[in-house]
Amino acid sequence: MVDDIDKLLNSLPKSPEFMVLHFSEDNSLINKLQEFCKDAAEYRVLTFDPKAKDELKKYENSYTKVQLANSQRPKYNHPSKFYDYLFVTSLPEDRDDFLKKVYYALKNGAPMFIFLPKGNRNFAHEVESELIEKNYVATNLMDIDDFLVVSAKKMHGWSGA
C-alpha cells in the first residue's frame, strides 16, 4: 500500500549524490527515508538526545549516519556540506535558534518538511509563521497520514537569518 508519505517522497527529485538531513528523537520515518535515500550520497540523522542517539545507531548503514546534534555550534552542518532536503520529526524547544541554524545547512531552494502530530493546527500555523519570519518561502501546511507537515524552502538571496 502506498501511503501519503510515500507519495510525498516519490514526488521529490533525486539529483546525483543528493544529501538528506533528518532531525529525530525516535525512529519516525527512518525506514521510509532510508528507502528514499538508498541512492543518496548521505542520509544524516541528528538528535539532541544521547539516549535516542544510542537507539538510532542501529539504523546506520553505508549511507546512513547517526550523530548527536551540538546545539552550541553556530550551524548544524559541516562547512563543505549542504543538504538537498531537510526532514524534522522532532522539533527542539528553541525553534528560533534551530530554524536559524538549519537555514545554513540547506542548499539554495532546498525544501524542509517539519512533521508535527495531528490535532494541533494552531501550533502548525505558529511554526509556519516562524519559518516566514526566518526568511523561508513557499510555506505550506499539509495533512499527511498521521502528521501535519509544514513545508518551506530556503531561497537564494533571501538570507536574513
DSSP file (Angstrom, degrees, kcal/mol; ACC not computed):
  #  RESIDUE AA STRUCTURE BP1 BP2  ACC     N-H-->O    O-->H-N    N-H-->O    O-->H-N    TCO  KAPPA ALPHA  PHI   PSI    X-CA   Y-CA   Z-CA
    1    1 A M              0   0    0      0, 0.0     2,-0.6     0, 0.0     0, 0.0   0.000 360.0 360.0 360.0 131.5    0.0    0.0    0.0
    2    2 A V        -     0   0    0      4,-0.0     2,-0.1     3,-0.0     0, 0.0  -0.843 360.0-165.3 -94.8 119.1    1.3    3.4   -0.9
    3    3 A D     >  -     0   0    0     -2,-0.6     4,-2.0     1,-0.1     5,-0.1  -0.410  37.1 -94.7 -97.3 179.5    0.6    6.0    1.7
    4    4 A D  H  > S+     0   0    0      1,-0.2     4,-2.5     2,-0.2     5,-0.1   0.834 123.2  56.3 -65.4 -33.2    0.7    9.8    1.5
    5    5 A I  H  > S+     0   0    0      2,-0.2     4,-2.6     1,-0.2    -1,-0.2   0.920 107.8  49.0 -64.7 -41.8    4.3    9.9    2.9
    6    6 A D  H  > S+     0   0    0      2,-0.2     4,-2.8     1,-0.2    -2,-0.2   0.905 110.2  51.6 -61.5 -40.9    5.4    7.6    0.2
    7    7 A K  H  X S+     0   0    0     -4,-2.0     4,-1.2     2,-0.2    -2,-0.2   0.915 109.9  49.5 -62.8 -42.3    3.7    9.8   -2.4
    8    8 A L  H >X S+     0   0    0     -4,-2.5     3,-0.6     1,-0.2     4,-0.5   0.953 113.7  45.0 -60.1 -50.0    5.5   12.8   -0.9
    9    9 A L  H >< S+     0   0    0     -4,-2.6     3,-1.1     1,-0.2    -2,-0.2   0.890 110.7  53.8 -63.8 -39.4    8.9   11.1   -1.1
   10   10 A N  H 3< S+     0   0    0     -4,-2.8    -1,-0.2     1,-0.2    -2,-0.2   0.734 103.5  58.3 -67.8 -20.7    8.2    9.8   -4.6
   11   11 A S  H << S+     0   0    0     -4,-1.2    -1,-0.2    -3,-0.6    -2,-0.2   0.618  86.8  93.8 -83.0 -11.8    7.4   13.3   -5.8
   12   12 A L  S << S-     0   0    0     -3,-1.1     2,-0.1    -4,-0.5    -4,-0.0  -0.680  78.5-123.8 -86.8 129.4   10.8   14.7   -4.7
   13   13 A P        -     0   0    0      0, 0.0     2,-0.6     0, 0.0    -2,-0.1  -0.405  16.0-145.5 -70.0 146.2   13.6   14.7   -7.4
   14   14 A K        -     0   0    0     -2,-0.1     3,-0.1     4,-0.0    23,-0.0  -0.911  13.3-164.9-115.2 103.0   16.8   12.9   -6.7
   15   15 A S    >   -     0   0    0     -2,-0.6     3,-1.4     1,-0.1    69,-0.1  -0.468  43.0 -78.1 -78.6 159.5   19.8   14.6   -8.1
   16   16 A P  T 3  S+     0   0    0      0, 0.0    -1,-0.1     0, 0.0    24,-0.1  -0.342 117.2   6.0 -57.5 135.1   23.0   12.6   -8.3
   17   17 A E  T 3  S+     0   0    0     22,-0.5    23,-0.1     1,-0.2    -2,-0.0   0.819  89.9 176.4  62.2  34.0   24.8   12.4   -4.9
   18   18 A F    <   -     0   0    0     -3,-1.4    23,-2.2    21,-0.2    24,-1.2  -0.310  16.8-144.5 -68.6 155.8   21.9   14.2   -3.1
   19   19 A M  E     -a   42   0A   0     22,-0.2    65,-2.2    21,-0.2    66,-1.3  -0.965   9.2-160.8-128.4 141.4   22.1   14.6    0.6
   20   20 A V  E     -ab  43  85A   0     22,-2.5    24,-2.8    -2,-0.4     2,-0.4  -0.966   2.1-161.1-125.4 134.6   19.4   14.4    3.3
   21   21 A L  E     -ab  44  86A   0     64,-2.5    66,-2.7    -2,-0.4     2,-0.4  -0.950  11.8-175.7-114.2 135.1   19.4   15.8    6.8
   22   22 A H  E     -ab  45  87A   0     22,-2.6    24,-3.0    -2,-0.4     2,-0.6  -0.990  14.6-156.9-136.4 123.6   16.9   14.5    9.4
   23   23 A F  E     +ab  46  88A   0     64,-2.4    66,-2.9    -2,-0.4    67,-1.1  -0.899  33.4 152.6 -99.7 123.2   16.4   15.6   13.0
   24   24 A S        -     0   0    0     22,-2.3    24,-0.1    -2,-0.6    32,-0.1  -0.998  43.1-166.9-151.9 148.7   14.7   12.9   15.0
   25   25 A E  S    S+     0   0    0     -2,-0.3     2,-0.2    22,-0.1    -1,-0.1   0.390  86.5  22.0-110.3  -4.4   14.4   11.6   18.6
   26   26 A D  S    S-     0   0    0      2,-0.1    63,-0.1    29,-0.0     4,-0.1  -0.792  98.0 -82.6-147.0-172.1   12.9    8.3   17.5
   27   27 A N    >>  +     0   0    0     -2,-0.2     3,-1.4     2,-0.1     4,-0.6   0.228  68.9 145.0 -88.9  17.0   12.6    6.1   14.5
   28   28 A S  T 34 S-     0   0    0      1,-0.3    -2,-0.1     2,-0.1    61,-0.1  -0.364  81.1 -10.0 -56.2 124.7    9.7    8.0   12.9
   29   29 A L  T 3> S+     0   0    0     -2,-0.1     4,-3.1     1,-0.1     5,-0.3   0.342  98.4 120.7  70.5  -4.3   10.1    7.9    9.2
   30   30 A I  H <> S+     0   0    0     -3,-1.4     4,-2.7     1,-0.2     5,-0.2   0.927  75.2  46.9 -60.3 -45.4   13.6    6.4    9.3
   31   31 A N  H  X S+     0   0    0     -4,-0.6     4,-1.9     1,-0.2    -1,-0.2   0.920 115.7  45.7 -62.2 -42.2   12.7    3.3    7.3
   32   32 A K  H  > S+     0   0    0      1,-0.2     4,-2.3     2,-0.2    -2,-0.2   0.910 114.6  47.6 -67.0 -41.3   10.9    5.3    4.7
   33   33 A L  H  X S+     0   0    0     -4,-3.1     4,-2.3     2,-0.2    -2,-0.2   0.858 108.9  54.3 -70.3 -33.6   13.7    7.8    4.5
   34   34 A Q  H  < S+     0   0    0     -4,-2.7     4,-0.3    -5,-0.3    -1,-0.2   0.913 109.5  47.9 -63.8 -40.6   16.3    5.1    4.2
   35   35 A E  H >< S+     0   0    0     -4,-1.9     3,-1.1    -5,-0.2    -2,-0.2   0.930 113.2  47.9 -63.7 -44.0   14.4    3.6    1.3
   36   36 A F  H 3< S+     0   0    0     -4,-2.3     3,-0.5     1,-0.2    -2,-0.2   0.857 115.8  45.8 -61.3 -35.9   14.2    7.1   -0.3
   37   37 A C  T >< S+     0   0    0     -4,-2.3     3,-2.7     1,-0.2    -1,-0.2   0.297  73.3 111.4 -94.5   8.8   17.9    7.7    0.3
   38   38 A K  T <  S+     0   0    0     -3,-1.1    -1,-0.2    -4,-0.3    -2,-0.1   0.762  89.2  38.9 -59.7 -22.2   19.3    4.3   -0.9
   39   39 A D  T 3  S+     0   0    0     -3,-0.5   -22,-0.5    -4,-0.2    -1,-0.3   0.245  97.2 114.4-104.8  11.0   20.9    6.1   -3.8
   40   40 A A    <   -     0   0    0     -3,-2.7   -21,-0.2   -23,-0.1     3,-0.2  -0.401  69.8-133.9 -81.5 157.2   21.9    9.2   -1.8
   41   41 A A  S    S+     0   0    0    -23,-2.2     2,-0.3     1,-0.3   -22,-0.2   0.824  91.0   1.5 -71.8 -33.0   25.4   10.3   -1.0
   42   42 A E  E     -a   19   0A   0    -24,-1.2   -22,-2.5     2,-0.0     2,-0.4  -0.966  47.5-170.8-160.3 138.2   24.4   10.8    2.6
   43   43 A Y  E     -ac  20  64A   0     20,-2.8    22,-2.3    -2,-0.3     2,-0.5  -0.939  24.6-171.0-125.6 106.1   21.4   10.4    4.9
   44   44 A R  E     -ac  21  65A   0    -24,-2.8   -22,-2.6    -2,-0.4     2,-0.6  -0.877   8.5-162.8-106.2 126.0   22.4   12.1    8.2
   45   45 A V  E     -ac  22  66A   0     20,-3.3    22,-2.7    -2,-0.5     2,-0.4  -0.935   9.8-169.8-107.0 120.6   20.2   11.7   11.3
   46   46 A L  E     -ac  23  67A   0    -24,-3.0   -22,-2.3    -2,-0.6     2,-0.3  -0.903   5.4-179.8-112.0 141.3   20.8   14.2   14.0
   47   47 A T  E     - c   0  68A   0     20,-1.8    22,-3.5    -2,-0.4   -22,-0.1  -0.971  28.2-150.2-136.0 151.0   19.4   14.0   17.5
   48   48 A F  S    S+     0   0    0     -2,-0.3    23,-0.1    20,-0.2   -23,-0.1   0.507  80.5  81.2 -93.9  -7.5   19.7   16.2   20.6
   49   49 A D     >  -     0   0    0      1,-0.1     4,-2.3     2,-0.0     5,-0.2  -0.888  65.1-155.3-107.8 116.7   19.1   13.3   23.0
   50   50 A P  H  > S+     0   0    0      0, 0.0     4,-1.8     0, 0.0    -1,-0.1   0.854  98.0  52.1 -58.4 -35.2   22.1   11.0   23.8
   51   51 A K  H  > S+     0   0    0      2,-0.2     4,-1.8     1,-0.2     5,-0.1   0.909 109.2  49.3 -67.8 -40.4   19.8    8.1   24.6
   52   52 A A  H  > S+     0   0    0      1,-0.2     4,-3.0     2,-0.2     5,-0.2   0.897 107.0  56.5 -63.7 -39.8   18.0    8.5   21.3
   53   53 A K  H  X S+     0   0    0     -4,-2.3     4,-1.5     1,-0.2    -1,-0.2   0.928 106.3  49.7 -57.1 -45.8   21.3    8.5   19.5
   54   54 A D  H  < S+     0   0    0     -4,-1.8     4,-0.3     1,-0.2    -1,-0.2   0.894 114.2  45.3 -61.2 -39.9   22.2    5.2   21.1
   55   55 A E  H >< S+     0   0    0     -4,-1.8     3,-0.8     1,-0.2    -2,-0.2   0.883 113.5  48.9 -70.5 -39.3   18.9    3.7   20.0
   56   56 A L  H >< S+     0   0    0     -4,-3.0     3,-2.3     1,-0.2     4,-0.2   0.687  89.2  83.0 -76.0 -18.3   19.1    5.2   16.5
   57   57 A K  G >< S+     0   0    0     -4,-1.5     3,-1.9     1,-0.3    -1,-0.2   0.785  77.4  70.4 -56.5 -28.0   22.6    3.9   15.9
   58   58 A K  G <  S+     0   0    0     -3,-0.8    -1,-0.3    -4,-0.3    -2,-0.1   0.669  91.5  60.7 -66.0 -14.4   21.1    0.5   14.9
   59   59 A Y  G <  S+     0   0    0     -3,-2.3    -1,-0.3    -4,-0.1    -2,-0.2   0.490  78.4 118.5 -89.5  -3.7   19.8    2.1   11.7
   60   60 A E    <   +     0   0    0     -3,-1.9     2,-0.2    -4,-0.2     5,-0.2  -0.326  31.8 149.7 -65.6 144.7   23.3    3.1   10.5
   61   61 A N        -     0   0    0      3,-1.4     3,-0.1    -2,-0.0    -2,-0.0  -0.770  64.6 -57.1-151.7-161.9   24.5    1.6    7.2
   62   62 A S  S    S+     0   0    0     -2,-0.2    -2,-0.1     1,-0.2     3,-0.0   0.758 137.3  22.1 -63.0 -24.7   26.8    2.6    4.3
   63   63 A Y  S    S+     0   0    0    -21,-0.1   -20,-2.8     1,-0.1     2,-0.5   0.458 109.3  81.9-120.6  -4.4   24.8    5.9    3.6
   64   64 A T  E     +c   43   0A   0    -22,-0.2    -3,-1.4    -3,-0.1     2,-0.4  -0.913  52.8 179.7-107.9 123.3   23.0    6.5    7.0
   65   65 A K  E     -c   44   0A   0    -22,-2.3   -20,-3.3    -2,-0.5     2,-0.5  -0.978  12.2-156.6-123.2 136.2   24.9    8.2    9.8
   66   66 A V  E     +c   45   0A   0     -2,-0.4     2,-0.3   -22,-0.2   -20,-0.2  -0.944  22.1 165.7-113.2 130.1   23.5    9.0   13.2
   67   67 A Q  E     -c   46   0A   0    -22,-2.7   -20,-1.8    -2,-0.5     2,-0.5  -0.954  40.3-106.0-141.4 159.7   25.1   11.7   15.3
   68   68 A L  E     -c   47   0A   0     -2,-0.3     2,-0.3   -22,-0.2   -20,-0.2  -0.751  38.8-127.9 -83.6 128.2   24.4   13.9   18.3
   69   69 A A        -     0   0    0    -22,-3.5     2,-0.8    -2,-0.5     7,-0.1  -0.594  13.3-142.1 -77.2 135.6   23.5   17.4   17.3
   70   70 A N    >   -     0   0    0     -2,-0.3     3,-1.4     5,-0.1     5,-0.1  -0.865  12.0-169.2-101.4 105.4   25.5   20.1   19.1
   71   71 A S  T 3  S+     0   0    0     -2,-0.8    -1,-0.1     1,-0.3   -23,-0.0   0.597  82.8  66.8 -71.9  -8.9   23.2   23.0   19.9
   72   72 A Q  T 3  S+     0   0    0     -3,-0.0    -1,-0.3     3,-0.0    -2,-0.0   0.662  81.4  93.8 -83.7 -16.8   26.3   25.1   20.8
   73   73 A R  S <  S-     0   0    0     -3,-1.4    28,-0.1     1,-0.1     3,-0.0  -0.409  81.6-127.3 -73.8 152.9   27.6   25.1   17.2
   74   74 A P  S    S+     0   0    0      0, 0.0     2,-0.3     0, 0.0    -1,-0.1   0.723  91.7  20.0 -73.6 -19.0   26.6   28.1   15.0
   75   75 A K        -     0   0    0      2,-0.1    27,-0.1    -5,-0.1    -5,-0.1  -0.936  68.4-131.0-142.6 163.9   25.4   25.7   12.3
   76   76 A Y  S    S+     0   0    0     25,-0.8     2,-0.3    -2,-0.3    26,-0.1   0.161  83.8  67.2-102.6  18.0   24.2   22.1   12.0
   77   77 A N  S    S-     0   0    0     24,-0.1    -2,-0.1    29,-0.0     5,-0.1  -0.892  85.7-103.2-131.8 164.4   26.4   21.2    9.0
   78   78 A H    >   -     0   0    0     -2,-0.3     3,-2.1     1,-0.1    -2,-0.1  -0.573  45.2-106.8 -78.5 151.5   30.0   20.8    8.2
   79   79 A P  T 3  S+     0   0    0      0, 0.0    -1,-0.1     0, 0.0    -2,-0.0   0.776 117.8  42.6 -54.5 -30.0   31.4   23.7    6.2
   80   80 A S  T 3  S+     0   0    0      2,-0.0     2,-0.5     1,-0.0    -2,-0.0   0.399 100.2  84.9 -99.2   4.8   31.5   21.8    2.9
   81   81 A K    <   +     0   0    0     -3,-2.1     2,-0.4     2,-0.0    -1,-0.0  -0.919  45.5 173.5-115.6 128.8   28.2   20.1    3.2
   82   82 A F        -     0   0    0     -2,-0.5     2,-0.3    -5,-0.1    24,-0.2  -0.999  26.3-130.7-129.8 136.1   24.8   21.5    2.1
   83   83 A Y  B     -g  106   0B   0     22,-3.2    24,-2.7    -2,-0.4   -63,-0.2  -0.608   8.9-153.4 -96.5 144.8   21.7   19.3    2.1
   84   84 A D  S    S+     0   0    0    -65,-2.2     2,-0.3    -2,-0.3   -64,-0.2   0.763  84.8  21.1 -79.9 -29.1   19.1   18.9   -0.6
   85   85 A Y  E     -b   20   0A   0    -66,-1.3   -64,-2.5    25,-0.2     2,-0.4  -0.995  61.8-159.0-143.4 145.3   16.3   18.0    1.8
   86   86 A L  E     -bd  21 112A   0     25,-1.7    27,-2.5    -2,-0.3     2,-0.4  -0.996   8.3-174.1-126.5 128.3   15.6   18.5    5.5
   87   87 A F  E     -bd  22 113A   0    -66,-2.7   -64,-2.4    -2,-0.4     2,-0.5  -0.978   3.2-168.5-119.4 134.3   13.1   16.4    7.4
   88   88 A V  E     +bd  23 114A   0     25,-2.8    27,-3.2    -2,-0.4   -64,-0.2  -0.963  22.4 158.2-126.6 114.1   12.3   17.2   11.0
   89   89 A T  S    S+     0   0    0    -66,-2.9     2,-0.4    -2,-0.5   -65,-0.2   0.449  78.1  44.3-110.2  -5.3   10.3   14.7   13.1
   90   90 A S  S    S-     0   0    0    -67,-1.1    -1,-0.3   -66,-0.1    26,-0.1  -0.887  74.6-161.0-138.2 106.4   11.5   16.1   16.4
   91   91 A L        -     0   0    0     -2,-0.4     4,-0.1    24,-0.2    -3,-0.0  -0.763  20.2-127.5 -90.0 123.4   11.4   19.9   16.7
   92   92 A P        -     0   0    0      0, 0.0     3,-0.1     0, 0.0     6,-0.1  -0.233  19.4-113.9 -68.3 161.3   13.6   21.3   19.5
   93   93 A E  S    S+     0   0    0      1,-0.2     2,-2.0     2,-0.1     3,-0.2   0.896 110.4  64.1 -62.2 -41.5   12.1   23.6   22.1
   94   94 A D     >  +     0   0    0      1,-0.2     4,-2.2     2,-0.1    -1,-0.2  -0.541  64.2 163.3 -84.5  75.9   14.3   26.5   20.9
   95   95 A R  H  >  +     0   0    0     -2,-2.0     4,-3.0     1,-0.2     5,-0.3   0.845  67.7  60.0 -64.9 -35.3   12.7   26.7   17.5
   96   96 A D  H  > S+     0   0    0     -3,-0.2     4,-1.7     2,-0.2    -1,-0.2   0.956 110.5  39.8 -58.9 -52.4   14.1   30.2   16.8
   97   97 A D  H  > S+     0   0    0      1,-0.2     4,-2.3     2,-0.2    -1,-0.2   0.906 115.8  52.8 -62.7 -43.5   17.7   29.1   17.2
   98   98 A F  H  X S+     0   0    0     -4,-2.2     4,-2.6     1,-0.2     5,-0.3   0.931 108.3  48.6 -59.7 -48.7   17.1   25.8   15.3
   99   99 A L  H  X S+     0   0    0     -4,-3.0     4,-1.0     1,-0.2    -1,-0.2   0.841 111.5  50.6 -65.6 -33.4   15.5   27.5   12.3
  100  100 A K  H  X S+     0   0    0     -4,-1.7     4,-0.8    -5,-0.3    -1,-0.2   0.929 113.2  45.4 -66.0 -45.2   18.4   29.9   12.0
  101  101 A K  H >< S+     0   0    0     -4,-2.3   -25,-0.8     1,-0.2     3,-0.5   0.881 111.2  49.7 -71.1 -39.3   21.0   27.2   12.2
  102  102 A V  H >X S+     0   0    0     -4,-2.6     3,-1.2     1,-0.2     4,-0.7   0.780  97.1  71.7 -72.6 -23.2   19.4   24.8    9.7
  103  103 A Y  H >< S+     0   0    0     -4,-1.0     3,-0.9     1,-0.3    -1,-0.2   0.907  99.3  47.5 -54.1 -42.5   18.9   27.6    7.2
  104  104 A Y  T << S+     0   0    0     -4,-0.8    -1,-0.3    -3,-0.5    -2,-0.2   0.564 104.5  61.0 -79.3  -8.6   22.7   27.5    6.6
  105  105 A A  T <4 S+     0   0    0     -3,-1.2   -22,-3.2    -4,-0.4     2,-0.3   0.589  92.7  83.7 -89.5 -12.1   22.8   23.7    6.3
  106  106 A L  B << S-g   83   0B   0     -3,-0.9   -22,-0.2    -4,-0.7     2,-0.1  -0.664  78.6-120.6 -98.2 146.5   20.5   23.7    3.2
  107  107 A K    >   -     0   0    0    -24,-2.7     3,-2.0    -2,-0.3    47,-0.3  -0.399  52.0 -81.3 -68.2 157.6   21.3   24.3   -0.4
  108  108 A N  T 3  S+     0   0    0      1,-0.3    47,-0.2    -2,-0.1    -1,-0.1  -0.438 120.5  16.9 -61.8 133.7   19.5   27.2   -2.0
  109  109 A G  T 3  S+     0   0    0     45,-3.1    -1,-0.3     1,-0.3    46,-0.2   0.442  91.1 146.9  82.8   0.3   16.0   26.2   -3.0
  110  110 A A    <   -     0   0    0     -3,-2.0    44,-2.1    44,-0.2    -1,-0.3  -0.482  42.1-132.9 -73.4 136.1   16.1   23.1   -0.7
  111  111 A P  E     - E   0 153A   0      0, 0.0   -25,-1.7     0, 0.0     2,-0.4  -0.575  14.0-157.0 -86.8 151.8   12.8   22.2    0.9
  112  112 A M  E     -dE  86 152A   0     40,-3.0    40,-1.7    -2,-0.2     2,-0.4  -0.949   0.2-158.8-122.5 149.5   12.3   21.3    4.5
  113  113 A F  E     -dE  87 151A   0    -27,-2.5   -25,-2.8    -2,-0.4     2,-0.6  -0.979   1.7-165.0-130.9 117.5    9.5   19.2    5.9
  114  114 A I  E     -dE  88 150A   0     36,-3.0    36,-2.5    -2,-0.4     2,-0.6  -0.914  11.5-152.4-106.6 114.3    8.5   19.5    9.6
  115  115 A F  E     + E   0 149A   0    -27,-3.2    34,-0.2    -2,-0.6   -24,-0.2  -0.776  18.7 178.6 -92.5 118.3    6.3   16.6   10.7
  116  116 A L  E     - E   0 148A   0     32,-2.9    32,-2.7    -2,-0.6     3,-0.1  -0.861  36.2 -94.7-117.5 151.3    4.0   17.5   13.6
  117  117 A P  E >   - E   0 147A   0      0, 0.0     3,-0.8     0, 0.0    30,-0.2  -0.359  47.1-108.0 -62.5 143.2    1.4   15.4   15.4
  118  118 A K  T 3  S+     0   0    0     28,-1.3    30,-0.0     1,-0.2    28,-0.0  -0.317  94.7  55.3 -64.9 153.8   -2.1   15.8   14.1
  119  119 A G  T 3  S+     0   0    0     -3,-0.1     2,-0.3    28,-0.0    -1,-0.2   0.224  85.4  79.3 111.1 -15.2   -4.5   17.6   16.2
  120  120 A N    <>  +     0   0    0     -3,-0.8     4,-1.8     1,-0.1     3,-0.2  -0.602  41.1 159.2-126.9  75.2   -2.8   21.0   16.9
  121  121 A R  H  > S+     0   0    0     -2,-0.3     4,-2.5     1,-0.2     5,-0.2   0.830  74.3  60.8 -62.9 -33.5   -3.3   23.1   13.8
  122  122 A N  H  > S+     0   0    0      1,-0.2     4,-2.0     2,-0.2    -1,-0.2   0.919 105.3  47.2 -62.0 -42.8   -2.7   26.3   15.7
  123  123 A F  H  > S+     0   0    0     -3,-0.2     4,-2.5     2,-0.2    -1,-0.2   0.908 110.5  52.8 -64.0 -41.4    0.8   25.1   16.6
  124  124 A A  H  X S+     0   0    0     -4,-1.8     4,-2.3     1,-0.2    -2,-0.2   0.901 109.8  48.2 -60.8 -41.4    1.4   24.1   13.0
  125  125 A H  H  X S+     0   0    0     -4,-2.5     4,-2.3     2,-0.2    -1,-0.2   0.856 109.2  54.1 -67.0 -34.6    0.4   27.6   11.9
  126  126 A E  H  X S+     0   0    0     -4,-2.0     4,-2.1     2,-0.2    -2,-0.2   0.927 109.6  46.7 -63.3 -45.2    2.7   29.1   14.6
  127  127 A V  H  X S+     0   0    0     -4,-2.5     4,-2.1     1,-0.2    -2,-0.2   0.910 110.5  53.5 -62.5 -42.4    5.6   27.1   13.2
  128  128 A E  H  X S+     0   0    0     -4,-2.3     4,-1.8     1,-0.2    -2,-0.2   0.907 108.8  49.1 -59.6 -42.5    4.7   28.2    9.6
  129  129 A S  H  X S+     0   0    0     -4,-2.3     4,-2.2     1,-0.2    -1,-0.2   0.883 108.6  53.3 -64.7 -39.0    4.8   31.9   10.8
  130  130 A E  H  X S+     0   0    0     -4,-2.1     4,-1.4     1,-0.2    -1,-0.2   0.880 106.1  53.3 -64.5 -37.4    8.2   31.4   12.4
  131  131 A L  H  <>S+     0   0    0     -4,-2.1     5,-2.4     2,-0.2     3,-0.3   0.920 108.5  49.3 -62.1 -43.6    9.5   30.0    9.1
  132  132 A I  H ><5S+     0   0    0     -4,-1.8     3,-1.7     1,-0.2    -2,-0.2   0.908 108.3  53.8 -62.7 -42.1    8.3   33.0    7.2
  133  133 A E  H 3<5S+     0   0    0     -4,-2.2    -1,-0.2     1,-0.3    -2,-0.2   0.804 106.2  53.6 -61.1 -29.2    9.9   35.3    9.9
  134  134 A K  T 3<5S-     0   0    0     -4,-1.4    26,-0.3    -3,-0.3    -1,-0.3   0.197 125.0-101.7 -93.7  15.6   13.2   33.4    9.3
  135  135 A N  T < 5S+     0   0    0     -3,-1.7    20,-0.6     1,-0.3     2,-0.3   0.698  73.2 143.5  73.9  22.5   13.1   34.1    5.5
  136  136 A Y  E   < -F  154   0A   0     -5,-2.4    -1,-0.3    -6,-0.1     2,-0.2  -0.675  33.2-158.6 -82.7 150.1   11.9   30.7    4.4
  137  137 A V  E     +F  153   0A   0     16,-2.7    16,-2.6    -2,-0.3    -5,-0.0  -0.708  58.2  39.7-124.7 174.9    9.5   30.9    1.5
  138  138 A A  E    S-     0   0A   0     -2,-0.2    -1,-0.2    14,-0.2     2,-0.1   0.873  73.3-175.4  53.7  43.8    6.7   28.8   -0.2
  139  139 A T  E     +     0   0A   0     -3,-0.2     2,-0.3    13,-0.1    13,-0.2  -0.385   5.5 174.6 -70.9 149.6    5.4   27.7    3.2
  140  140 A N  E     -F  151   0A   0     11,-2.0    11,-2.9    -2,-0.1     2,-0.5  -0.990  26.7-141.4-154.8 145.8    2.6   25.1    3.1
  141  141 A L  E     -F  150   0A   0     -2,-0.3     2,-0.4     9,-0.2     9,-0.2  -0.968  25.6-175.8-114.6 123.2    0.6   23.1    5.6
  142  142 A M  E     -F  149   0A   0      7,-3.0     7,-3.4    -2,-0.5     2,-0.8  -0.919  25.9-139.0-122.5 144.7   -0.2   19.5    4.5
  143  143 A D  E     +F  148   0A   0     -2,-0.4     2,-0.5     5,-0.2     5,-0.2  -0.889  34.5 171.3 -99.9 104.8   -2.3   16.8    6.2
  144  144 A I  E >   -F  147   0A   0      3,-2.0     3,-2.7    -2,-0.8    -2,-0.1  -0.955  52.9 -63.9-126.0 114.5   -0.3   13.6    5.5
  145  145 A D  T 3  S-     0   0    0     -2,-0.5     0, 0.0     1,-0.3     0, 0.0  -0.246 120.4  -9.9  48.9-118.5   -1.2   10.3    7.2
  146  146 A D  T 3  S+     0   0    0     -3,-0.1   -28,-1.3   -28,-0.0     2,-0.3   0.246 126.0  74.5 -92.2  13.8   -0.7   10.8   11.0
  147  147 A F  E <   -EF 117 144A   0     -3,-2.7    -3,-2.0   -30,-0.2     2,-0.5  -0.858  67.5-138.6-127.8 155.8    1.0   14.2   10.7
  148  148 A L  E     -EF 116 143A   0    -32,-2.7   -32,-2.9    -2,-0.3     2,-0.6  -0.982  35.6-157.0-101.1 124.9    0.5   17.8    9.9
  149  149 A V  E     -EF 115 142A   0     -7,-3.4    -7,-3.0    -2,-0.5     2,-0.6  -0.920  10.8-160.5-113.9 122.9    3.5   18.7    7.8
  150  150 A V  E     -EF 114 141A   0    -36,-2.5   -36,-3.0    -2,-0.6     2,-0.3  -0.891  16.8-171.2 -98.1 122.7    4.8   22.2    7.5
  151  151 A S  E     +EF 113 140A   0    -11,-2.9   -11,-2.0    -2,-0.6     2,-0.3  -0.852  12.8 156.5-114.8 153.3    6.9   22.6    4.4
  152  152 A A  E     -E  112   0A   0    -40,-1.7   -40,-3.0    -2,-0.3     2,-0.4  -0.963  26.7-129.3-161.4 168.0    9.1   25.5    3.3
  153  153 A K  E     -EF 111 137A   0    -16,-2.6   -16,-2.7    -2,-0.3     2,-0.5  -0.958  14.1-128.4-128.9 147.2   12.1   26.3    1.1
  154  154 A K  E     - F   0 136A   0    -44,-2.1   -45,-3.1    -2,-0.4     2,-0.4  -0.816  33.2-156.2 -85.7 128.7   15.3   28.2    1.6
  155  155 A M    >   -     0   0    0    -20,-0.6     3,-1.6    -2,-0.5     4,-0.1  -0.915  17.9-109.8-115.6 138.7   15.6   30.7   -1.2
  156  156 A H  T 3  S+     0   0    0     -2,-0.4   -49,-0.0     1,-0.3    -1,-0.0  -0.305 101.5  16.1 -59.8 136.3   18.8   32.2   -2.6
  157  157 A G  T 3  S+     0   0    0      1,-0.1    -1,-0.3    -2,-0.0   -49,-0.0   0.495 101.1  94.5  81.2   2.0   19.3   35.9   -1.8
  158  158 A W    <   +     0   0    0     -3,-1.6     2,-0.4   -23,-0.1    -2,-0.1   0.296  48.9 136.3-106.5   8.9   16.7   35.9    1.0
  159  159 A S        +     0   0    0      1,-0.2   -24,-0.1    -4,-0.1   -23,-0.0  -0.406   4.0 131.8 -68.7 119.5   19.1   35.3    3.9
  160  160 A G              0   0    0     -2,-0.4    -1,-0.2   -26,-0.3   -25,-0.1   0.161 360.0 360.0-139.4   6.4   18.4   37.4    6.8
  161  161 A A              0   0    0    -27,-0.2   -57,-0.1   -61,-0.1    -2,-0.1   0.489 360.0 360.0 -72.3 360.0   18.5   34.6    9.3
